[in-house]
Amino acid sequence: MSKTEQAAQREQRLAAKLRENLRRRKGQAKARAGSEQQAPNPQAAPGADTVNKP
């Protein structure tokens, strides 16, 4: 196998992995967006996260 053939095969493998990664990350982002819409973060009580100074 020549170096150009090896390089072409490598490019094809990398392109396939990139497409697979993109699909996986899009799915994860979609799932995250869907879960945020279903269960938004509860709001803390006003002033609960502040420290009272004398």
Buried (B, 14 or more C-beta within 10 A) or exposed (E): EEEEEEEEEEEEEEEEEEEEEEEEEEEEEEEEEEEEEEEEEEEEEEEEEEEEEE
